[in-house]
Amino acid sequence: GAGVSQTPSNKVTEKGKYVELRCDPISGHTALYWYRQSLGQGPEFLIYFQGTGAADDSGLPNDRFFAVRPEGSVSTLKIQRTERGDSAVYLCASSLDSWNTEAFFGQGTRLTVV
Amino acid sequence: GQQLNQSPQSMFIQEGEDVSMNCTSSSIFNTWLWYKQDPGEGPVLLIALYKAGELTSNGRLTAQFGITRKDSFLNISASIPSDVGIYFCAGQSLNAGNMLTFGGGTRLMVKP
């Protein structure tokens, strides 16, 4: 596609529920990133994929968070047993490849845990 | 972990004025990026810098990669109302893979 697409744009869920957030990167981009942005702060790194594999997942806060990219294109961020502190905007970005650090961001998914 | 200190946190200026903001780091970066974020949107890449001392322009925007590799600044000349938004610096270092470390942002408000 023309840009990075994220769905849904907004998600409200109850504490304890499971959620999935989807990212469709720019066509042809092999590197994909997930970031989390809390209100009034800059984005914080969660995980980076090169192709199908998670090359760096050091930013995932705990084992309730997991992400996949089974075919090297679309990625899904999965959060189990959501907590109110998980409320944030989850941003996805892609870049041409692992050597290119110019990352292009989607519009984000605003997750609210009530 | 790595931290980027971005200043000022906010600016309220008159249309037509020039704007300057900067980022400093406690560690070395080999790439600096500047992004602008509008409400409800993701960050949009403005300028990318790859070499110490590099000075790059994009229209009314000019950014520089500090020679110590620990800082960068962004200038906006002759500001206009559509420059309103939050500007973020981001750095990437060799020992942190491909992850970007972001500053806290500078909120720019422009009075017509």
Interface residues (C-beta under 8 A of the other chain):
Chain A: V4 Q6 A31 Y33 Y35 G40 Q41 G42 P43 E44 F45 Y48 Q50 A55 D56 S58 G59 L91 A93 S95 S98 T101 E102 A103 F104 F105 G106 Q107 G108
Chain B: L4 Q6 T31 L33 Y35 G40 E41 G42 P43 V44 L45 A48 F88 A90 Q92 G97 N98 M99 L100 T101 F102 G103 G104 G105
